[in-house]
Amino acid sequence: MDKNHIHSHIVFNSVSYVDGKKYVSNKKTYAEIMRISDELCREYGLSVIVPSTQNKPLSYADWNSVQSGKKTYKQLIREDID
């Protein structure tokens, strides 16, 4: 465990030994990996995170600003408008 919370790491060969095609990372393949991961977690009695429909996740840039105590560009714009 490399963090204070339980999570998984998925490691696989990026080139298929069956057909030699390289893995392409996009929303569709990400969703498929998440589906398989969730299926395995349910099969082994592990918890599955249910995405919230109310809160949109922060972008990395916004998350990084919050972590370093800075205001996000959206907060700065809101302040300018106000």
Secondary structure, 3 states (H helix, E strand, C coil): CCCCCCCCCCCCCCECCCCCCECCCCHHHHHHHHHHHHHHHHHCCCCCCCCCCCCCCCCHHHHHHHHCCCCCHHHHHHHHHC
